[in-house]
Amino acid sequence: MLVVITYDVNTEDAAGRRRLRQIAKQCVNYGQRVQCSVFECLVDAAQCRLLQARLCSIMDAQRDSLRFYYLGDHYEKRIEHFGVKDTYHPEEPLII
């Protein structure tokens, strides 16, 4: 299933900047960054719950925000992209 993860971390102090880097690092392990604080992750249910638990353990619930949008397995028709960046296709090979 495709899950879009967005986050907003309070970076007023060093601890917040550290949380921001840690959350981004975890998201990179599961998906592709499509905007600064937005990731598209192609995961199964178990991977999704594991990622969610990891991110929630990093964030400060009193200062930060984390959102998961579950687009499911038939996400292709639910996403429209406009603008300069190439569209990301999570099921295609990623060449670096």
N, C-alpha and C positions, 0 to 999 in steps of 0.2 A: 504494500500500500504506500501511497505517497503521502507524506506528512510535511506540512510547511511549519517551520518553527521560527518564531519571532521573539526577540527579547529586547528589553530596555533595562540597562544596568546603570545605577547611579554611580558615576565616576568622579564624584567630588573629592574623594580621598584615594590613597594608594590601594586600600583594600578593595574598593570598587573597581579600579582599573585592573586589579589582579583577577577579580571575579569575571570581568568582561573577557579577558584573555582566556581564562579557563573554560568558560561556556563556549566561546568560539572554537577552541581546540577540540572540545568534545563533539561539537556539531560537525566539524570537518571530518571527523572519523566516520561519520554516518551518511554524509551527503555533500551537497554542493552549495556554496555560498552564492546567492543570486542577487543580494543587495547587502549593505553593510551589516545589518543585524537580522538578516533573513536567510534561512537555509531551506532547501528542498531535500528531503531525505527519503529514499526508497528503502523501506524497512518492513520486516514482518512484525507481528504483534509483540513477540517476545523482545525483539530488539528495540521496539518503540518504548515499551515499559522500562527497559533497562536504561535507555537514554534519558527518558523522563525522570527516573529516579536519580540518575547522576546529576542532571542539570538542577533539579530541585535541591539536591544536597549542596550544590555550589552557591546558588543564589541566596540573597538575603530577602526573605519574603516581606520584610517591612520597608525595603527600599527599591527592590527590583521587580520587574514584570517578565513573565514568560508565557507564551501562548503556543498551543499546538492546534493546527488546522488539519483535520483528517480528510484527505481528498479521496482515499480509497484506491482501488485497483483500476478504475476506469477514469483516471484523472485527465487524460489527453484532451477531452472535450470541455473540461472545466477551467482550462488555463488559456488565457490570451496574452500575448506578449507584443508590445509595441516599443520601438526605440532602437538604440544603437547596439546593445549587447546581443550576442547570439543567443538563441533559445537553447536551453539546457534540456537534453533528453536523457533522463537518468538510466534508462535501460540500454542505451547504446554504449559501446566501448569509450572510455575516457582516455585520451592520449595526452600525455604530459610531455 
